[in-house]
Amino acid sequence: MNKKILLLITGGEMGGAQMVVYELARQLKRQNYAVTVGVGAQGDWLPAALAQINCETKIFPDLKRNFNFIASYKFFRDCKKYLQADQFDILHLHSSNTIVAGLAAQTVKNKPKTIFTFHGLSYLDPNHRGWMSKIVFYLAFKFFLRWVDQPVFTGRQNLAYAQKIKLVKDGAVIYNGVDIDYLSRPAAQTELEKKLGISLAGKTVIGSIGRLAYPKNYELLISTATALVKKLPHLDLLFIILGDGPEKSHYQTLIGKNKLEKIFFLAGEVANGGQYLKAFDIFVLTSLYEGTPLTLIEALRAGLPTLAPAVGCIPEILAGSPEQLFRVNNGNDLAEHFFKILTDNNLRQEIIQKNLAASVKFSSATMVEQYLKVFFNE
């Protein structure tokens, strides 16, 4: 009988954790495991993507991104009922609000082995604002982690910090992995030109992929864009962000205030956005905190020079390449790094080769192989 695995995640919108869940489901199905993905009602990208590979999906309507005690109780109740009716060998949790399912699993007759993956530390990250929310989430995690058999971290830095604050005693480290069929540069540019209604010919394109939300800190990129355009007018710079989220209107207002409407574009959520990466000349992240961002790994595997803040596990990903790391939320430092990469072709080519070499360990096959060892102690 095939081993049965339930993967749980809160949101179905496109994002790094959702891509990891998709890759896990796809690869596990290829190896003949019986895989089901449980997801909240918010976002339809993941359910649609899973339907394309004939992966069973279970919608939990009360599994929500914003914490609500009543909704969490209803999710606990529904999850318990589901686990009782359809017995799983492995319960793999991928987002903060799914951790309640670990307790639900304890109440069923045939308890599945429970794994919780920290895709970053979120509210517990040292760069997250709000001491009260940190305390609440810390206490909640300490309580619910008692019913998790194995915590997994996507980078050594996150594990080390979790141990430092005594959140966990130990944990496995499994890097996120991804395999993408990238469009060629001409094809990717053509598709983005159609979507945005602009020409990319002769432009130097600085791009990012991410949710338009507080942690991604795209205000920094908008303000830095103004400085770069003034300093490097001959490069004909263009800025594109693929993604959507609650801060979209705020970012649009900032773009207008900085008079960047003709060169700074919010493209909205784009299905399988990573396939368009080769349309960019430089990939950038401006996050206040991160775990192991999948979009950065996608950029490395696409052969792009990147810029990212020295937070979370990003220094592990860009090990040996300090020219791609800038100080978190520091516009001057980001602008200086941009200037060096944009004006030094030899440096740019050196970075590309480093990134391609570093990206080898971030494959989905490697990731799944390591998870299977955790799942079944192989």
N, C-alpha and C positions, 0 to 999 in steps of 0.2 A: 504493500500500500504506500502511495506517495505521501511524503511528509507534507503537512498542511501549515502554511505560513500566512499570518494576517499582519499586514503592514498598515499602520494607522498614522494619519496626518490631519491637521486641523483644516487647512485651506486647500482648495483645488485650483487656485489661481497659479499662473506660471511663477516659479521662483526656484532658488537653488535646491532647497530641501525637496520640493516637488519633483525636480528633475532627478534627484538621487532616488526617490521612491520609484519613479518610472523606470529608471535604469535597473534597479534591483528587481522589480517585477518582471521586466523584459528578460533579463538574464536568467532569473530563477525559473521562469516558465520554459526557457530553452533547455534547461536541465531537468525538466519534467517534475518540478515541484508544483504542488497545488497552491496557487497564490491568490489571495484576495486582498484588495486595498480598501480600507475603510477611510472615509473622508467626510468632513463637514460639508454643509450645503453651500458654503461661500466659494465661488469660483468654479468655472466649468472646464478649464484647460486640462487638468489632470484626468477627470473622468472621460473626456473626449479622447485623449491620447491613449488611455488604457483600453478604451473600446476598440481602437485600431489594432491592438495586439490581442484582442479577445481575452482580456484579463477581467475577472469578475470584480465588480465594484459594489461596496456597501455604503450607502449614504446615511450618516448619522446627523439628523437635522439639528440636534442640540449641541453638537461639537462646534463651538464658536471661538473665534480669535480673541475677542474681548471677554475677560473672565466674568462669569455670572454664576453665583452659587446655585440658583435654581436650575439653570441650564446644565451646569456641571453634574448636578445630581441626576437629572434626566438622562444625560449621556452615560453616567455610571450605570443606571438602571438598564438602559437599552443595550449597553455593551455586555453587561452580565448575562442578559437574556440571550444575546447573540452567541456568546461564548459557550453557554450551556447547550444551545441547540445545534451548533456546528463546531465540533471540537477541533481545536488547533494544537499543533505541536509547538509552534513559535508565535509569540506576540511581539512585534517589533514596533516601538513607538518612536515618532519622529518630530514631535513638537510639544511645547510645554503643556498645553491643555489636554493632550492625550494621556498624560502620566496618570490621570485618574483611572484609566483602564487597567493599570498595574494592580490596583487594589481590587477592581472588579474581578480580575483573573484569579485572585486568591479565594474567591467565594464559590468558584465552580468546582465540580467533582474532579474533572481531569484538567488540572491547572497547566496551562502552557508555560514554557520557559519564556520569561519576559526580558526583553532588551530595550534599553532606552538610549537613543543617539542624541547627544548634544550637538546640534548644528550651530555652534556658538553658544555663548553664555547669556545672551539677551540682557534681561534686567540685572543680572548678576555681574555683567562685565564691568571692570573698573572704570571704564569711560562712560557708562550709562549714568545719566543724571537722575536724581531723586533717591535719597537715602531711604525713605519710607517704603517705596516699592521694592527696593532691594531687600529690606528686612522681611517683608511679606513673602516675596518669592523664595527667599532663602529658607524660611521656615516651612513653606509649602513643599519645596523640593526635598528638604531633609525628611519630612514626614513620608512623602510618597515614594522616595527612593528606597525605603525599607522593603518595598514589594517589587523591586526591580532586581532580577538575578544578575544582570551584567550591564553596567553603564559603558557607553562607547563615546569617545571623543574624536572629532575629525582633525585634531592636531595636538601635538604634545604641549603646546603653550596653554591651551584651554584645560587640559588634564592637570598640568602643574598648578595652575591657579585654583582649580577646583579643590585640589589637595591642600593648597596653602590655606584656604578659607574653611577647610575641614568639611566641605560638602560631600566628598567621597574619600575613601581610603585608597582605592585604586580604580583602574579602568583600562579598557582596551583602546588603542589608537588605530583608527582606520581612516585613511584619507579618502575624501570624495573622489569619485572617478566618473569620467564621461567620455563617450565616443560620439563624435558628430560628423555627419557628412556635410562639410563646409561647401558653400557655393564658391565658385571661383570669384576673384576680385571683380571682374567685369559684370558677372551675373548678379553678385550681391549688390553692386552699385546700381545696376539697372533696376532691381526690385525696390531698393530704398528710394530711388528717384521717383518711381511710380507712386509710392506711398506718400512721399512728402511733397511731390509736385515741384521739385527743384532739380538742378543739374549738379552733379558732383565732379564734373570734368574740371581738372586743374585745381581742385580744392585739396587742402590738407585737412583730413577728417579726423577729429578727436571724438571718440565715441565711448559710450558706457551702456551697460545693460543692468537695470535694477529697479526695484520698487520705489515709486516716488513717495517716500515716507521718511520720517525723522532720522532713523539710523543711517540712511544713505547720504545725508548731508550734502545734497546737490547744490545748496546755496553756495558752497565753497567753489564749485566748478563754475557757477554763473559769475561770481565776482572775479574769479581768476581769468575767465574768458575776456573780460573787459581789459585787463592789464595786458594779456597776451596779444590781443588784436592791435593795441597801440604800439607794442614793442616789436611785433613781427608782421607788419602790414603786407610785406611782399609774399608771405606764405599763403595768403587767401584762406584763412582758417574757417572751418565749419565745425559746429558742435552738434552731436546727435545723441539723445538718450532714448533707448528702447525700454519702455516700461510704463506702468500706470500706477496710480495710488492716491492716497488722501491729500498729498501735498501738491498735486498737479496745478491747481489754480494759484496757489502761493508762488510756485516756481514761474508760472506764466506771468504773474504780476512783476516778479523780480526781473525777468527777461525784458519786459516792457520798460521798466524803470531804468535799466541799463542800456536801453536802445539796441538790443541784440536780436530783435525779431527776425532780421534777414539772415542771421548766421547761427542761431541757436534754436534747435528744434526738439520738441518732445513728441516722439513718434507714436506714443501709446504702446499698449501691450501688443507685441508681435509674436505670433506662434513660432516656436522653435527659433527664437531670436539669435541664438548662438551661430546658426548657419550663415548669418550675414556679417560675421565679424571681419572677414577679409575686406570688407568695404572700408574699414577704418585704417588709419595710419598709426594711431596710438590708442590704446585702450586705457581708461582711467577709472579708478574707484576713489571716492572721497569719504568713505564711511567713517562714522565715529567709533564704531566697533564692528567686528566681524568674527566669524568662526573660521571656516575654510571656504571662502567664497567660490562657488562653482563657476561663476562667470569669469573670474580671474584665471582659473584653470583652463577654461575654454579658450581664453585669449592666448595663453601660453601655447596650447596645442595648435592654435591657428597660426602661430609664428609671428605674433605681434609684440612690439615693445609695449610695456605697460608702466603705469604709475599707480601706486597704491599706498595707503597710510600704513605705518609700522604698528599695526594693532593686531590683536588676536594671533591667529596662526599664519598671517600673511608673510611675516619674515621667514617662516619655514618654507613656504611655497617659493619665495624669491631668494632662497638661500644663495649666498655668494654673488648677489647682484644688488648692492646697496644703492646704485644709481637709479633704481626703480622704486625706492622707498622714500617717502617724505614724512615729516612730522604731522601727526594727526591734527586736523582742523587748522593748519597753518598755510594761509594763502601765499605768503611770500616764498616759503620753502617749495610749495607745489609749483609756483611760477618759475622758480630757478631750475627745478628739475625738468620742467617742460622745455625751457629755453635750451638746456644742454642737449636734450635728445633731439629737438627739432632742428638744431643748427649744426649737429655733428653727425654726419652720415656714417663714419667709421664706428662711432659709439652705438649708433642705432643698429648697425649690422651685427656688432658684437653681442648686443642684448638679444637680438632675435635668435642667434645661435645658442646662447645660454638658455633661453626660454624653451626652445625645442628640445634641448637635452634634458632639462629639468622636468619637462611635461610627461616623460615616458612612464613615470611611476603612478600617474593619475589616470589610469584606464579603468573603465567600468568592470572589466573582467577581473582585474586585480582586486578591486573593491569587493566584488561579490565573493571571490574566493576567500577573502579574509573574513567576511561576514559568515560564511558557511562554517568556518572553523569555530567562530563564537557560538553560532546557533547549535551545532551538533558536537562540539568538542573534538573535532577531527584533527 
